[in-house]
Amino acid sequence: MRAVRAVPRHPGTLALIVLLGIGLAATQPLSAPGPGGECAGAGQASRSFVRTELYFGLGRGDGVVGGAEFESFLAAEVAPRFPAGLTLVDGAGRFEGTAGDHVVEQSKLLILLYPEAEPEADARIESIRREYRRRFDQEAVLRSDARACVSP
């Protein structure tokens, strides 16, 4: 059996997330937006949005990113850039590290839903990723983007 350990820096991130929360808006998994961005059949008042997920590993060289540290980061860097809302989920990540070892660490999954036409969303997301890497000495913050039909 291989040893499981946390490492301070890693290029990959979570392969397994344990979801513990519910989002502020619901995506419709069986009805992705069509080529023109329409959300036909996804419910009344459905709109085409982008769903961005950011995976923040909490392991670092001097231990872990603590709850108060992460909350401070969220309040200073994320909430002002996405004041309409966000969802944060605690996770348990597992991935293969650069040396081929298996790494297990606690993580945070940030889910952002915003209109496709929202100006500067990409730049705001990239600034969040850059600041987290800088502040907490991380090699990466995994980003995943998908189009979603969203209805209240």
N, C-alpha and C positions, 0 to 999 in steps of 0.2 A: 504494500500500500504506500502511495506517495504521500509525503508530508504536505499538509495544507498550511499555508502561511499568508500573512498579509505583507504586501510590499508597498513602499511609499510612492512609487511612480510606475505607471503602466500605460501601454499604448491602447489596449482594448478596454472593454468594461463588461457590463453585465450580460450574462447569458441566461440568467434566471432572475425574475423579479417576483416577489411576493407582494401582491397588491393588497393594501389595507384601507383604501379610501374610495370615495366616489367622486367623480368629476363634477364641476359646476354646470357643464352642459353635456348632453349625451350625443355621441356619434352614432350614426346608423350603419352598422357593419355590412348589411346586405344591400345597401344602396349608396354606392360611391357616386360622386358627381359625374355627370356625363361629360363628353368632350367640350361642350360649350359652358361647362360649369354649373348646369342646372341640376337640381336635386329632385327629379321626378320620382314620385312614389315613396319618398322618405318621410312623409308626414306633412301636415299643414305647416306653413311658414318655415319650411326647411330652407337653409341657406348654405351655400358652398363656403367652407372655411378651410384653413390649413391647420393641421394638428402637428405641433412640434413637441417632441419628447426630448428632454435633456437628462442624461444619466450622470449624476455626480457621485464619484467614489469618495468615501469618507476616510480611507486609509491614507496616511502620510508618514514621512520619515520620523517625526517625533511623536507618533501615536495616531490619534484620529481627530478629525474635524468634529468638535463638540457641538452639542445642540444649540447652545447660545451663540457660538461662532457662526453656525449655518443660518440661524434665524437673523442675525445681524447682516449677513451677506444677502439674504432674501429681502430684508427690509430696505437695504441701501442700493442694491444692484438690480433686483428683479421687479419688485412691486412698482417702483416708479416708471419702469419701462413698459409694464403691462398692467396699468391701473384698472382695467376692466375685469381682471380676475385671472386666477391660475389655480392649478391643483398640484399639491405636493403629496407624494406617497413614499412611505418608508419601504426600503427594499433590502434584499439579501442577494448580493451579486456573486457570481462565480464565473471565472474566465481563465484562459491560459495566458500566463505572463510571458514576457520576452525571453526568459530562460527556459520556457517549456514547462514551468511548474504551474500547478493549479492554485489560483488565488481566490480566496473567499473574503469578502469584505462587506460591511454595511454600506448602504447607499441611499441616495434620495433620487426619486424620479419626479421631474418637474414636467407637467403637461400644460401646454399653452394652446388655446384655440383662438384664432383670430381670422378676420375676413381676408380672403386672398388678395384683395386690393389694398390692404393696410399699408400705408407708406412707411418705409424704413424698418419694417419688422425684421428683415434679415439682418440688417446692421445692428439692431438692438440685441438680437439673439447672439450674434457673434461677439458683441462687447461683453455680454454676460459670461460666455464661455471663456474668453480671454482673461477676464478678471478673476474667475474662479481658479483657473490654472495658475495665474500669477500669485494670488493671495494664499493658496493652499498647496503650492508646489506640486501641481499635478501635470502629467504629460498630456492628458486628454480629458475632454468632456464629450461623451458620445452624443451625437445628434441624430434624430430620426424625424423625417418630415413625411406627411401623407395628406392627401386631400380628403375631406370628410364632409358629409351632409350633417348639419347640426340644426336641431329644433329645440325650442324651450320646453 
